[in-house]
Amino acid sequence: MVRQNQPTFGRGLIHLPPPRNRPLLALTSRLTAAVLLVLLIVAVVYIDREGYRDVNEDGIDLLDAAYYSVVTLSTTGYGDITPTSDSARLVNVFLVTPARVLFLIILVGTTLEILTEQYRRSLRVTQWRKSVKDHVIICGYGTKGRSAVTALLETGVERNRIVIVEQDPAAVREAAAAGLAAIEGSGTRSAVLTEAHVQNAKTLMIATDSDDAAVLVSLTARQLTAGKVRIVAAVREAENALLLRQSGAHHVIVSSATAGRLLGLSSSAPPLLDVVEDLLSPGHGLSLALRSANRDEVGRSPRELELVVIALIRRGQVVGLEAPQAARVETGDQLVHVRHDGKHKEPVSPRLNG
């Protein structure tokens, strides 16, 4: 029986990585420029206040200067304050009038920015929907989800081929800020997984915080894809691993059991912890790698190759070197080997479907 609580359902709202030109920053800069322009005209009018006359003929103070500047720059122009001296009129011709035009440009640009932002976002979402294919979906952007993203990027998967499904709005914003497409909602809902184009995905990784959510996500994905998408899930309790496999997961990683084994190694064989950590960190010393067998390697024993081969992947199945069928490398085999990044430069295969 699953031991976790069912998550609340969320909305299937798509969050794409923000564009390089940030609309909010552009809007703020325009508003700042408009305010500075108004203050400049206020200062100029107030300095030359003797050259202006109002209907009351009681002189121009700072408030009158601010009033005149605002109504003039906004092209309202009530006419209750007018320039009378030659200097004031020259200022209006060569400074106030160009400032009025610039002020209108700022206002119109800001208005258009606000009106078109929603349209541009809709257009980006439409283009993304048309282009997303053979991507990797990660349900959950917690510690496990972020680590999965890091591993994918290290193995050569492009950032635009990773889609995050997450309920927490803060985590969704964090994923979008990291350059990832993110769907705000629960992966247990078919509408949300459909929004993530799970039917066209290459792999679905389940990194939810609860085991029951992982089971529901796996069941929903299997129903939508008819088992055509590889599902990899992480669970906390070992007793839930079988349930995950029955619900459609091809691979199940038991995080608590893995952590427990590593803790046990820390007592009996501490150096092995460093080796395991090194193997799981591509780009740093030793690392696990996967590549197709070369033509000149076919027919040879895996133990005779220059690579340190630890297993074969044959027709999607792992074949250990101790198995009789692993005596010779066959055409189409993939070699799981240990490489040293300082010596070997073979590219790590980003293939996730075996």
Secondary structure, DSSP 8 states (H G I E B T S, - for coil): ---S--------EEE----SS-HHHHHHHHHHHHHHHHHHHHHHHHHTGGGEEETT-S---HHHHHHHHHHHHTT---SSEEE-SHHHHHHIIIIIHHHHHHHHHHHHHHHHHHHHHHHHHHHHHHHHHHH--S-EEEE--SHHHHHHHHHHHHTT--GGGEEEEES-HHHHHHHHHTT-EEEES-TTSHHHHHHTTGGG-SEEEE--SSHHHHHHHHHHHHHHHTT-SEEEEEES-GGGHHHHHHTT-SEEEEHHHHHHHHHHHHHH-HHHHHHHHHHTSTTSSEEEEEEE--GGGTTS-GGGSSSEEEEEEETTEEEETTSGGGSS--TT-EEEEEEETTT-----------
